[in-house]
């Protein structure tokens, strides 16, 4: 049972004389740190997503502008012919 708890909690390297509550508190502290790291990653990904979405919208707008320009040139060329 002790081996099972150690393997499930990732506590294999800790001394067995620690109180179970202390072990759980330590594991929670580690998980809290991991969660904070994930939150930071998520914020960076969200900011990158917004920036990429804005770049995509700008590129699409530019494509529309160029398509309009192309159509205008084509119409002008037809008129001249």
Rosetta blueprint (number, residue, H / E / L):
1 X L
2 X H
3 X H
4 X H
5 X H
6 X H
7 X H
8 X H
9 X H
10 X L
11 X L
12 X L
13 X L
14 X L
15 X L
16 X L
17 X L
18 X L
19 X L
20 X H
21 X H
22 X H
23 X H
24 X H
25 X H
26 X H
27 X H
28 X H
29 X H
30 X H
31 X H
32 X H
33 X H
34 X H
35 X H
36 X H
37 X H
38 X H
39 X H
40 X H
41 X H
42 X H
43 X H
44 X H
45 X H
46 X H
47 X H
48 X H
49 X H
50 X H
51 X H
52 X H
53 X H
54 X H
55 X H
56 X H
57 X H
58 X H
59 X H
60 X H
61 X H
62 X H
63 X H
64 X H
65 X H
66 X H
67 X H
68 X H
69 X H
70 X H
71 X H
72 X H
73 X H
74 X H
75 X H
76 X H
77 X H
78 X H
79 X H
80 X H
81 X L
